[in-house]
Amino acid sequence: MTATPILYSFRRCPYAMRARLGMSAARQTVRIREVVLRDKPAEMLAASPKGTVPVLVLDGGEVIDESLDIMHWALGQNDPEGWLAPDAAGMDALIQRNDGPFKRALDRYKYPDRYAADGIDRETWRAEGMAILDDLSGRIAGNGGQLMGPQVSLADMAIFPFVRQFAATDAGFWDETAPAPLKAWLSGHLESPRFRAIMAKYAPWAPGVPEPELPIGA
Ligand SMILES: N[C@@H](CCC(=O)N[C@@H](CS)C(=O)NCC(=O)O)C(=O)O
């Protein structure tokens, strides 16, 4: 019998969210080990010394420690909803822009004190982020509801956890300013049963602590 893979995860991390969403779509059961980032388990660091979540440890010891690689691994096993069906290069370009320039703007908008030495004000970073989000919104409106077409894809699921963080940074600004197609797209994902399921709260893992299984009904 093969052991169920282990996923080191942190509930509020957008990279870990995308990994859990991928597991849910692939109907791939994993044992969740909830991590406290300031006190990472030695077992996780032994598997992946770079010390970021998510980390997937497969039966047999293979380690995958980049969130996108974890999504691709899961969907490579099973992709019943066709998340990999749209143009791969087009999805990759959107995800790379998200993980690069958008994440950079998001961090500086969200944590201005950490980047005060850069001398660039928060509104500038917010505008940088919004320019990318306006482009996403145009795609959503033009494609029938999701980034690559009417159906949910890898790109939507890899990106919306980051848009969630941007929206929550200043909810008043978001409500007044965000374009309607983007708002509807984000709300649809946040209110989905899948997102609720992958946001279940777990006690931090330590040896001997139970490892809850995901997905608990996709
Ligand atoms: N490129 C990595 C980035 C993962 C990442 O940066 N995760 C953050 C949490 S959201 C982390 O673990 N940071 C290490 C720390 O805060 O100690 C991936 O896609 O998996």
Ligand as a Chemical Component Dictionary entry (heavy atoms), coordinates in Angstrom:
data_LIG
# 
_chem_comp.id                   LIG 
_chem_comp.type                 NON-POLYMER 
_chem_comp.pdbx_formal_charge   0 
_chem_comp.three_letter_code    LIG 
# 
loop_
_chem_comp_atom.comp_id 
_chem_comp_atom.atom_id 
_chem_comp_atom.alt_atom_id 
_chem_comp_atom.type_symbol 
_chem_comp_atom.charge 
_chem_comp_atom.model_Cartn_x 
_chem_comp_atom.model_Cartn_y 
_chem_comp_atom.model_Cartn_z 
_chem_comp_atom.pdbx_ordinal 
LIG N1  N1  N 0 8.296 30.263 -4.971 1  
LIG C1  C1  C 0 7.717 29.641 -3.809 2  
LIG C2  C2  C 0 7.330 30.733 -2.824 3  
LIG C3  C3  C 0 6.703 30.206 -1.552 4  
LIG C4  C4  C 0 6.738 31.246 -0.412 5  
LIG O1  O1  O 0 7.420 32.283 -0.515 6  
LIG N2  N2  N 0 6.013 30.958 0.695  7  
LIG C5  C5  C 0 6.122 31.814 1.842  8  
LIG C6  C6  C 0 4.844 31.904 2.652  9  
LIG S1  S1  S 0 3.498 32.623 1.752  10 
LIG C7  C7  C 0 7.163 31.249 2.788  11 
LIG O2  O2  O 0 7.166 30.072 3.061  12 
LIG N3  N3  N 0 8.069 32.104 3.305  13 
LIG C8  C8  C 0 9.094 31.680 4.209  14 
LIG C9  C9  C 0 9.001 32.363 5.549  15 
LIG O3  O3  O 0 8.159 33.263 5.713  16 
LIG O4  O4  O 0 9.768 31.970 6.428  17 
LIG C10 C10 C 0 6.524 28.794 -4.235 18 
LIG O5  O5  O 0 5.897 29.133 -5.257 19 
LIG O6  O6  O 0 6.225 27.758 -3.605 20 
# 
loop_
_chem_comp_bond.comp_id 
_chem_comp_bond.atom_id_1 
_chem_comp_bond.atom_id_2 
_chem_comp_bond.value_order 
_chem_comp_bond.pdbx_ordinal 
LIG N1  C1  SING 1  
LIG C1  C2  SING 2  
LIG C1  C10 SING 3  
LIG C2  C3  SING 4  
LIG C3  C4  SING 5  
LIG C4  O1  DOUB 6  
LIG C4  N2  SING 7  
LIG N2  C5  SING 8  
LIG C5  C6  SING 9  
LIG C5  C7  SING 10 
LIG C6  S1  SING 11 
LIG C7  O2  DOUB 12 
LIG C7  N3  SING 13 
LIG N3  C8  SING 14 
LIG C8  C9  SING 15 
LIG C9  O3  DOUB 16 
LIG C9  O4  SING 17 
LIG C10 O5  DOUB 18 
LIG C10 O6  SING 19 
# 
